Amino acid sequence: MDFGLHLGTRGAAAQMDGLRALAQRADALGFAYLGISDHIIIAHSIDSKYPYSDSGDWPGIDTGDCLDQLTCLTYAAAVTEKIRLLTSVMVIPHRPAIQTAKQLATADFLSKGRVTAGVGVGWMREELALLSAPPFERRGAASNEYIEAFRTLWTKKTPRYEGEFVSFDNVSFEPKPTQAGGPPIWIGGEGMAARRRTARLGDGWYPVLRNPRHMMDTPERFAAALADIHGFAEEAGRDPAKIDTAMFAPTYKLGAADTSADRWAFSGSAEQIAEDARAFADAGLNHVLIGFEDSDLQRSLDTIEEFAKEVMPLVG
């Protein structure tokens, strides 16, 4: 198992010096992935329910701050050398399909093949409407076409695609991404639709540990959901062993040993967190993205350093 750092495009990571410092520190400490979240425009009033909190409230509404994900990703590529660059996750319908394919291909080309595209269908109806995206109720179908179109553009000499939401012909799409076949595509989401999309279209599955409707907070729950994906992959004629696995764990908190019955995975002492990592690895998980978001840059840097020195050596 390896580990990554997840950043929102606000707070300490929303400044040039902060993003550079966090990306370079993670790179130097041996983190495998740098994940960057995705919002473009925030409505003043949001009725949509955030899937990852019990109340349904989204914490980012307070300020409305958000830098563009793909611009931040490309900047991070310029100031790092080894760490893989992950959209964590990119809301597929936020941007036109051809434009998105070009931006991801460009980032992959300039980073010498270090981009992984974590993608999801989105939850905020208001933001999708502001961006003139496909209808909210059809965002899943549109996202499927976008993924197919990405791969067509990234791999075909004379790409053509005809769908309900994406169509193109008579185009040249060059240069291709550095990675053969284009950036790996990790499908975000925890529910059955995301599991089926992963099985049919994904190079990997990338759920969040804490979704009150689809909890992935134990190795057993994760393994059961992964078994669904493997079954769907076999039905689709794909090899389940070729589907990578990752998870975003926003519950990380290093401190004293926690023996309470309601302890979250990836919280407590270094030994407990390492034990969680090993248990999830045995359940089939390959990569864990830890949430290190903080408004204070030095505190974020200290947290990254602490994790690398106290937890990572215990996992091996």
Phi, psi and omega in degrees: 000143172234175189231153177227171181245126177257131179234139167277162180267044174210176182071216185299330182279356183266016174238148183303311182295322180293313180297317179298314182296316181294316181296316182290324178293316178298320179298314183292329183276355175092016173294144185276330186224146168242110181261139181231131186278176190224111161218148182246313183216138186244124177290151178293324181239126183235115176268340180299142181268128178289126188289344192252022173223152180296325183278339186086002179275140178261125185292341184282354184288341185300320184248329186079003180293137171189125170273163180287130184301308187289331174292316177297320180299316181292323175297316179299325178299324184286338186249007178233170184236321189241326189297139176281149188249118191241130168280121197229077343255164171276128175282110191304314185283002180298328187230155176301148188298312183295317178300315181296316178300320180292318181295318178293319179296320179295314178298321179293319179296313183287334179269003182062042171087038183247012184266136166239131183262100168278128187226151176213171184268348177093154181234343187265100181304320185295319180292317179299322178295318179298330182268009180055039178284170173303158181308141185307318183291344182250011185295330178293313178297319178297318181297321177300316179294319179302314181298315178298320180293320177306308185294325176297314180294323184284340190239338187264140178292319176238080187291138175221142177207137179227112180217183179287325186248340182225129176214137174201154179199165176058045181230152169246129181239095182221152354285156175288161174301156179295319180287132177300126182087354181092175179302138173303142181250115175262127181271120176276158178118154186246336186283180185295325179297318179293324179295317179293321179296319177301313183298324185270323192235347190267148167274344179199167177245136187222076178277170171261139182300322188244095168236111187307334180273337183217074187290137175240033191274000175228154177301326181294317178294319178298314182297323179294318178292321178296325177297323175301313182298316179298321177295316178295323180297317178298320177298327181274002179079022180252156178276113181302330183294343181271000180266116181287165181223136177215165178211141171265122182246087181285356184274001184303130173202114181267129180192215179287159177303136183243113181258010182288155182291337183258022177298134176281147171302145181066035172221160181107212181283167177301321179295320179294318180295318177296322177297319175301314182300317180294321180294318178292325177297318177297333179277357176112009182269132183257329185222140175236125174262121182265138178278109180248024183295136179200149178282343183255120185297312183296322178296321177296315180297319178296321180295318178299314181298317181299315180298315183296324185272329186258329185258309187304319179296337181282341182270322179082000000 
